[in-house]
Amino acid sequence: MKEQIVSIEEQGKNLPVRSQVDVLVVGGGPSGIIAAKAAAEDGLKVMLIESRSFLGGNMTIGLPILGFLGQKKNQIITGLPQKFIDRLRVRNAASEHRPCPLHMSITIVEPEVVKAEAFEMLEESGIEVLLYTSFADVIMEGSEIKGVTIESKAGREAILAKVVIDCSGDADVAYRAGVPCEKGNQQGGVQPPTLMFSLGNVDTDKLRFSIAEEPRTYLTDFIPNEYFGQNNQYIVVGLRSLVQKAKADGLKLPTDRTIVITGLEKGEAWINMTRVNGVDGTDPVSLTRGELEARRQITDIFKYLKGYVPGFENAFLSRTAPFLGIRETRRIVGKYIMNREDILSCARFDDAVAVASYPLDIHHPVGGDCTLEWSGDCYDIPYRSLVPLKVENLLVAGRTISTTHEAMSAIRVMAPCMAMGEAAGRAAKAAVRDGVFPSEISVSKLRKELLDKGAYLRP
């Protein structure tokens, strides 16, 4: 038997340079599309690369956008994120921002329109978008990132950039560039992912009136029953007694709560109940296991909904999300690490570039439950948390900014991520214009530009 080969040496390659740009955005999710839009506003040459066949990231998997409103029901995410929602609303593809006792606010969007509208928005700004293109590695010169290498059907190529913004969702660029990164809690446990799926022909009125009229039977987590009598588009979290009954009857359900999100189309409901503990979103073997296990879980969840939850009696499975919804992977270590106390004390920072209000929301790495803690108001996200240690010409936006495991659970939802994207895009633009590193820009000028362009910052 031959000895197993564990590694090979790859020959050095002379890579063609596909493009040289001012700003390169890696990742086309909520933070990435807004970062690219902001960076290109003054006519800079901006490129965005995305490994999937579409833009929008987690806005395309059936999740509502959380966090546009604060805990006092005031709107705290405005600017370019709001302008994107406005574009969707013109196409009847987004709801208004609806106050929610549990999630502060929910904004329901139509996934398929998000994909098209995101591309059109970037195209209008002259941004070159490369889909089906995977980030492969970084091009470094000392401590400065000079660009990235990519892989596609065209082979391996290079893109050179004056500033790179990592919106990969997993800190892929930062990690490869040598930025210190952390993952999970003190034991390394990460929040489990969910594979969303959608059901059609759901009697959503029957469900909401059942909850409104019989609250003792259909108890919901933190959301008063009268909320459901007043809202025909809503999110349900709870119905724990029904889950317990179904489990006692032999169904295998991975969570203790029922989570249903009504869609924009009549009779449509998205289900957020699959959960696969122990999935590492940076490991393809682990991701594959998670995807297959989540699809297995859908079978019993569907049986549970049809057999135990009012309104689902005649439902059918219409579609599953195109990928697992990953809640947590790497986090960079930046100039400042946001922590639990920053969230709960409603921290203010002189270099604040975004405001958020979503609670600490930790889906337990082990088991099927969740912990929530609210601050009572808003907290700032400082620019320093977008600026990584050890590497220049790089910014990070989205859930992988510099936070602790607990703080990440609060800033990870989509509206704050979009706001971070705008800040990172405008910061990258300022660095290019002034010929300095992103770590050296005038944050007071950045804050002024954000305010002048309609973003919300606390006075």
ZAMARGU-4260 file (C-alpha; in steps of 0.2 Angstrom, whole numbers, plus 5000, padded with zeros to 4 digits):
<rodrens>
0) 5000/5000/5000 | 5007/5017/4995 | 5010/5030/5008 | 4996/5043/5008 | 5001/5060/5001
5) 4996/5074/5013 | 5002/5089/5003 | 5010/5094/4986 | 5020/5109/4981 | 5011/5121/4969
10) 5022/5128/4955 | 5024/5147/4955 | 5012/5154/4942 | 5012/5170/4932 | 4995/5176/4934
15) 4986/5188/4921 | 4979/5204/4929 | 4961/5205/4925 | 4959/5223/4932 | 4966/5237/4941
20) 4953/5247/4952 | 4952/5260/4965 | 4941/5250/4977 | 4938/5231/4976 | 4923/5224/4986
25) 4924/5205/4990 | 4906/5199/4993 | 4889/5204/4986 | 4878/5202/5001 | 4869/5217/5011
30) 4885/5225/5016 | 4895/5222/5000 | 4882/5230/4988 | 4880/5245/4999 | 4899/5247/5001
35) 4902/5246/4982 | 4888/5259/4979 | 4895/5271/4992 | 4913/5269/4985 | 4908/5273/4967
40) 4898/5288/4971 | 4911/5301/4965 | 4916/5291/4950 | 4930/5280/4957 | 4933/5264/4948
45) 4925/5250/4959 | 4923/5232/4956 | 4913/5219/4966 | 4916/5200/4965 | 4904/5187/4971
50) 4905/5168/4970 | 4887/5165/4968 | 4876/5168/4952 | 4867/5183/4960 | 4869/5197/4972
55) 4860/5201/4989 | 4867/5187/5000 | 4855/5184/5015 | 4842/5196/5008 | 4838/5182/4996
60) 4835/5167/5008 | 4818/5172/5015 | 4824/5181/5030 | 4816/5198/5034 | 4828/5213/5036
65) 4830/5216/5055 | 4836/5232/5063 | 4830/5248/5053 | 4821/5254/5068 | 4827/5256/5086
70) 4820/5249/5102 | 4811/5266/5104 | 4803/5263/5086 | 4813/5277/5078 | 4822/5274/5062
75) 4841/5272/5065 | 4847/5265/5048 | 4844/5277/5034 | 4856/5283/5020 | 4860/5271/5006
80) 4852/5256/5015 | 4835/5265/5015 | 4837/5270/4997 | 4839/5252/4992 | 4823/5248/5001
85) 4815/5262/4992 | 4820/5255/4976 | 4812/5238/4981 | 4796/5247/4986 | 4794/5255/4969
90) 4793/5237/4963 | 4781/5231/4977 | 4795/5220/4983 | 4798/5227/5001 | 4786/5231/5016
95) 4787/5246/5027 | 4798/5245/5042 | 4786/5237/5055 | 4790/5238/5073 | 4791/5221/5082
100) 4792/5218/5100 | 4805/5205/5098 | 4816/5210/5084 | 4814/5229/5085 | 4808/5230/5067
105) 4805/5218/5052 | 4806/5223/5034 | 4800/5210/5022 | 4808/5209/5005 | 4805/5198/4990
110) 4821/5188/4987 | 4820/5187/4968 | 4818/5206/4966 | 4832/5209/4977 | 4844/5200/4966
115) 4838/5210/4951 | 4838/5227/4959 | 4855/5225/4967 | 4863/5222/4951 | 4854/5236/4942
120) 4859/5248/4956 | 4877/5244/4954 | 4876/5244/4936 | 4869/5261/4936 | 4884/5267/4946
125) 4897/5260/4933 | 4902/5246/4945 | 4910/5231/4937 | 4902/5216/4945 | 4910/5198/4942
130) 4898/5184/4947 | 4904/5166/4948 | 4920/5172/4954 | 4928/5166/4970 | 4941/5175/4980
135) 4957/5164/4981 | 4971/5173/4990 | 4978/5190/4994 | 4992/5200/4985 | 5003/5207/4999
140) 5018/5219/4999 | 5024/5220/5017 | 5009/5224/5028 | 4999/5232/5013 | 4986/5222/5003
145) 4988/5226/4985 | 4975/5216/4978 | 4968/5198/4977 | 4969/5183/4966 | 4952/5175/4960
150) 4947/5158/4953 | 4933/5156/4940 | 4930/5147/4924 | 4943/5158/4916 | 4956/5151/4928
155) 4966/5160/4941 | 4969/5179/4939 | 4973/5194/4949 | 4964/5210/4953 | 4974/5225/4959
160) 4966/5238/4970 | 4971/5253/4981 | 4958/5248/4994 | 4950/5231/4997 | 4934/5230/5007
165) 4931/5212/5014 | 4912/5209/5014 | 4914/5191/5012 | 4904/5187/5028 | 4918/5175/5034
170) 4933/5188/5035 | 4940/5177/5021 | 4951/5192/5014 | 4957/5198/5031 | 4961/5180/5037
175) 4972/5176/5021 | 4980/5193/5023 | 4986/5189/5041 | 4974/5199/5051 | 4971/5191/5068
180) 4954/5183/5069 | 4943/5174/5082 | 4929/5162/5080 | 4915/5157/5092 | 4914/5158/5110
185) 4927/5153/5123 | 4925/5135/5119 | 4925/5138/5100 | 4906/5135/5098 | 4898/5145/5085
190) 4879/5149/5082 | 4871/5136/5072 | 4866/5139/5054 | 4848/5138/5047 | 4842/5133/5030
195) 4826/5143/5026 | 4812/5136/5016 | 4796/5143/5010 | 4778/5136/5010 | 4764/5141/4999
200) 4745/5140/5002 | 4747/5145/5020 | 4731/5153/5028 | 4741/5166/5037 | 4725/5175/5044
205) 4720/5159/5052 | 4737/5157/5061 | 4737/5175/5067 | 4719/5176/5073 | 4722/5159/5082
210) 4736/5167/5091 | 4727/5183/5094 | 4711/5175/5101 | 4719/5160/5110 | 4735/5166/5118
215) 4736/5153/5131 | 4736/5139/5118 | 4748/5148/5105 | 4760/5157/5117 | 4773/5167/5108
220) 4790/5173/5114 | 4790/5191/5120 | 4777/5196/5107 | 4760/5200/5114 | 4745/5192/5106
225) 4737/5208/5101 | 4751/5211/5089 | 4745/5197/5078 | 4727/5204/5077 | 4734/5221/5071
230) 4747/5214/5058 | 4743/5204/5042 | 4762/5202/5039 | 4771/5196/5054 | 4784/5185/5062
235) 4779/5171/5074 | 4792/5165/5087 | 4786/5153/5100 | 4772/5140/5100 | 4783/5130/5111
240) 4769/5119/5118 | 4765/5113/5100 | 4783/5109/5097 | 4784/5099/5113 | 4768/5089/5109
245) 4775/5085/5091 | 4791/5079/5099 | 4781/5068/5111 | 4772/5061/5096 | 4788/5056/5089
250) 4793/5070/5077 | 4812/5075/5077 | 4812/5094/5078 | 4829/5103/5080 | 4823/5118/5089
255) 4811/5122/5104 | 4802/5136/5095 | 4792/5139/5080 | 4798/5153/5069 | 4787/5158/5054
260) 4789/5174/5044 | 4775/5179/5032 | 4780/5183/5014 | 4774/5197/5003 | 4764/5185/4992
265) 4747/5180/4999 | 4748/5162/5007 | 4767/5163/5008 | 4777/5159/5024 | 4795/5157/5026
270) 4801/5144/5040 | 4816/5147/5051 | 4817/5131/5061 | 4831/5120/5054 | 4846/5120/5064
275) 4862/5111/5063 | 4874/5112/5078 | 4893/5111/5076 | 4894/5117/5058 | 4910/5127/5054
280) 4905/5139/5040 | 4923/5140/5034 | 4925/5121/5031 | 4917/5114/5015 | 4915/5096/5023
285) 4906/5104/5038 | 4895/5115/5027 | 4891/5100/5016 | 4885/5090/5031 | 4875/5105/5037
290) 4866/5107/5021 | 4862/5089/5020 | 4856/5088/5038 | 4846/5103/5036 | 4837/5096/5021
295) 4833/5080/5031 | 4826/5091/5045 | 4813/5100/5034 | 4804/5083/5032 | 4798/5083/5050
300) 4796/5101/5052 | 4784/5101/5037 | 4774/5087/5045 | 4774/5097/5062 | 4767/5113/5054
305) 4754/5104/5044 | 4748/5093/5058 | 4750/5105/5073 | 4750/5123/5068 | 4733/5132/5062
310) 4734/5138/5045 | 4746/5125/5038 | 4734/5111/5034 | 4734/5113/5015 | 4752/5120/5014
315) 4765/5114/5001 | 4783/5116/5000 | 4787/5129/4987 | 4806/5132/4988 | 4821/5131/4999
320) 4834/5144/5001 | 4849/5144/4989 | 4862/5141/5004 | 4863/5139/5022 | 4860/5155/5033
325) 4877/5156/5042 | 4875/5166/5059 | 4894/5166/5064 | 4911/5162/5058 | 4927/5172/5059
330) 4928/5189/5067 | 4943/5201/5064 | 4953/5209/5078 | 4953/5227/5074 | 4958/5244/5082
335) 4943/5242/5094 | 4934/5226/5099 | 4916/5229/5103 | 4909/5220/5118 | 4894/5215/5127
340) 4894/5230/5138 | 4895/5242/5123 | 4879/5234/5118 | 4870/5234/5134 | 4876/5251/5140
345) 4871/5260/5124 | 4889/5265/5121 | 4894/5280/5112 | 4910/5282/5102 | 4918/5298/5095
350) 4922/5288/5079 | 4904/5281/5077 | 4900/5277/5059 | 4883/5268/5061 | 4870/5266/5075
355) 4861/5249/5079 | 4848/5243/5092 | 4846/5225/5089 | 4848/5215/5105 | 4861/5202/5110
360) 4853/5187/5101 | 4863/5171/5104 | 4857/5155/5096 | 4865/5142/5108 | 4880/5133/5100
365) 4873/5117/5109 | 4855/5113/5111 | 4840/5121/5102 | 4836/5137/5112 | 4841/5156/5111
370) 4846/5170/5123 | 4840/5188/5120 | 4845/5203/5130 | 4840/5221/5126 | 4849/5238/5129
375) 4833/5249/5129 | 4840/5260/5116 | 4854/5262/5103 | 4872/5259/5103 | 4886/5265/5091
380) 4897/5255/5080 | 4914/5263/5079 | 4925/5265/5064 | 4940/5257/5073 | 4930/5241/5073
385) 4930/5241/5054 | 4949/5243/5053 | 4959/5227/5055 | 4976/5226/5065 | 4992/5222/5055
390) 4986/5225/5037 | 4984/5242/5028 | 4973/5246/5013 | 4959/5234/5020 | 4942/5237/5028
395) 4930/5225/5034 | 4911/5227/5035 | 4897/5216/5040 | 4896/5203/5054 | 4914/5200/5054
400) 4920/5217/5061 | 4930/5217/5077 | 4918/5211/5091 | 4917/5198/5104 | 4906/5183/5101
405) 4892/5191/5111 | 4893/5208/5103 | 4893/5200/5086 | 4876/5192/5090 | 4869/5210/5090
410) 4877/5218/5076 | 4875/5203/5064 | 4858/5207/5057 | 4856/5215/5040 | 4851/5233/5042
415) 4867/5237/5053 | 4878/5227/5041 | 4871/5238/5027 | 4875/5253/5037 | 4893/5247/5040
420) 4894/5244/5021 | 4890/5262/5018 | 4903/5268/5030 | 4917/5256/5023 | 4913/5262/5005
425) 4914/5280/5010 | 4930/5277/5020 | 4938/5268/5006 | 4934/5282/4994 | 4941/5295/5006
430) 4957/5285/5007 | 4959/5284/4988 | 4955/5302/4986 | 4967/5308/5000 | 4981/5295/4995
435) 4981/5288/5013 | 4978/5272/5022 | 4960/5269/5028 | 4967/5269/5045 | 4973/5287/5042
440) 4958/5295/5035 | 4949/5309/5044 | 4934/5301/5053 | 4926/5318/5057 | 4925/5321/5038
445) 4919/5303/5036 | 4905/5306/5049 | 4901/5323/5041 | 4899/5315/5024 | 4888/5301/5031
450) 4877/5314/5038 | 4876/5325/5023 | 4871/5309/5012 | 4857/5305/5024 | 4864/5292/5036
455) 4859/5292/5054 | 4872/5296/5068 | 4867/5301/5086 | 4871/5319/5089
</rodrens>
